Amino acid sequence: MINAVLLYRLAHWLYVHKVPFIPKIVKLIIFLCYNCSLPYECTIGRNSFLGYGGIGVVIHKNAVIGDNVIIGPNVTIGGRSNRANVPIIGNNVYISTGAKILGDITIGDRVIIGANAVVISSVPSDSVVAGVPARIIKQGADVYSLCNLEHE
């Protein structure tokens, strides 16, 4: 089945190659099929995946998402009021269902973000964060074994 990320990649390719209007149609199809706001202007790295097709995911158009990122349903990656910048997410990150990543922050590589966490400050690499607001609950975590992922 077609995933929202596959449609995003088509729209992003068209956008980068300056094809007019069609990226907007693809963005609308993504919204109608998956109830997902996945703008073609954002950057999503290779092998990144939206769980359950991306249902309920909202990503800001200026967000940068690294390679091998797994994003659960109902996740929001966006800005905060009166602040210009949005999150930058590293590689090999697992973002659990319902998490909110907000503001001018950086999420390091190999990070796990717990379900329904609200992340409003930067997170160093090899960490597990959870809570509202999110705080580090474990450092030096092995995201591959904790999330049953394969190494690159």
C-alpha positions, 0 to 999 in steps of 0.5 A: 500500500502507498505510504504518505512518505512515498507520496511526499517523496514524489511531491518533494521531487517535483517541488525541487525540480520546480514543477508547478501546482502538482506538488500541491495536489499531492499534498492535498491527496496526502491530507485527504487519504491519511489525515496527515500534514506532510508538506513537500517543502520539508526535508525527510531523509532516506529510509524514514518511515511514518507508522500507520501510513502517517495518520494524524502526523503534522510536520512543519514545512521547514522541519528537517528530519534525518535518515532512518527516522520512525515517526508514530501516528499523531506526532507533531513536529513544528514551531512554537509561538513567536519563535522563527525556527523549527526542530532538526531531527537527527538520524536513527530516531524513534518518535513514539505515538502522540509525541510533540517536538516543538520549537528551535531545538535539535534532536541528536542521533539515536534518540528515543522519544516516548509516547505523548512526550512534549519535547521543547528543549534539545536532546543529546544523542544516545538518549531516551526522553519522556514526559511533559515536558520531556526530560532525559530518562536514560543516556547512553541508550542503544536505540537499535536494541531497545526498538528492535532495529537493524544497524545500518 
